Amino acid sequence: MSRRAVIALAIDIVLVVVFVAIGRRNHHEDEGLSGLVSVSGPFLIGLGVGWAATWRKHAPMALTTGAGLWICTVVIGMVLRRTVFDRGIATAFIIVATITLGVFLVGWRAIAGAVSREK
């Protein structure tokens, strides 16, 4: 895996965990690190599946890569959250997660692309 891919993967992981941490804080959930891990687990697995599915032809900074990772993260994350992790997936949560993870996973790539084009 290239250095750029490792950095992109690390940023993606951090942003998924930040998304979960923000949500947990807004809902006054405080189960410590174990709570953070159990809630972020399904989304990190979805992100991992997205990365695994695209790694051979991976352009880690491309917007299309971000979009694919976003879709995998949300869809697989929601399915796992409901079926394996036995947690709710209210419609409002699906909407918020879809928007936030889209902004995070695609957004940072758009910003990075804009900054690199300016140089």
N, C-alpha and C positions, 0 to 999 in steps of 0.2 A: 504494500500500500504506500502510495506516495506521501510525502510530507504534507502537501495540500489536502489530501484526503483525510489524513489523521487529524489535521486542524479542523477541517469541516465537520468531521464526525464528533469531535470534542465539543465544538460549538453547538451542534444539534442536540447532543446529550444534555449539555448545560441548559439550553433553552427549554427542553421538555421538562426537566426538573424544576426550572424556574416557573413554568406554567403551572405545574402541580403545587409548588410551594405557595404561589400567589392564591390559587384557589383554596387551598387548605387554610391559609391565613384569613381570607375573606369569610370563610365559613366557621372560623374559630375552632378548627380541628387541631389538636396538639397531642399527637401520639409520639412525638419525637421522630427520630430517624426511621424507626420501623414503619411508622405511618406514612412517611414520605416515600419510602421504598415500595410499600405495598400499593400505594395509589399511583405512583409513576411507573410501576412494573409493566402493566399492559401497554402503555404508550411507548416505553423504551423497547419492549419486544417488537411492537409494530414498526418502530424506527429501525430496529435491527434487521427485520425482515426486508424492509425497503432497501437498506444498504446492501444486504446480501443479494437481493434480486438484481441489483444494478452494478455491482462492484467491478465486473470485468470491463464494461464499457462506460465506466463512471467518469463523468466530468463533475467533480464534487462541488464546483462553484456555480454550475449552470442553473438558471431559473427552472428549466425543465426537470432537473434532478431534484431541486427543492420541491417542486409541485408533486412529483412522484413520491417523494419521502413523506410529504404532508398527507397525501391520500392514504398511503400505507399506515402511517402513524395513527391517523384518526380512525379509519375503518377497522383495522386489526385491533387497535387499542380499545375501541368501544366494544367490539365482539368479545375480546378477552376479559374486559372489565365486567361485562354482564355474565358470561358463561363460566369463566375459570375463577375470577377473583370475587365473584358474587357481590358485586356492587351495582348501584343503580346507574341508569343512563337516561335521565329525564331529558325531554326535548330541549329545554333551555340549556342544559349542560352540553348537549351535542352541538348546539348552535355556537355557544361560547367557545367550546374546545376547537371546533372547526375554524372559526374566525381567528382565534388567538394563535393556534398552531400554524395556520397559514401565514399570518403576519410574521411569526417568528421564523419558520423554516424557509419560506420564500423571501421574506423581507430582508433578512441579513444578507442573502445572496444578491438581491437587487442593489442594496447599499454598497456591498463590496465591489460589484461590477461597475457601478457608477463611479466609485472612488478610483478604481484601477484605470478606467477610461480617461479620467481627468489628468492622469500623470503623463 
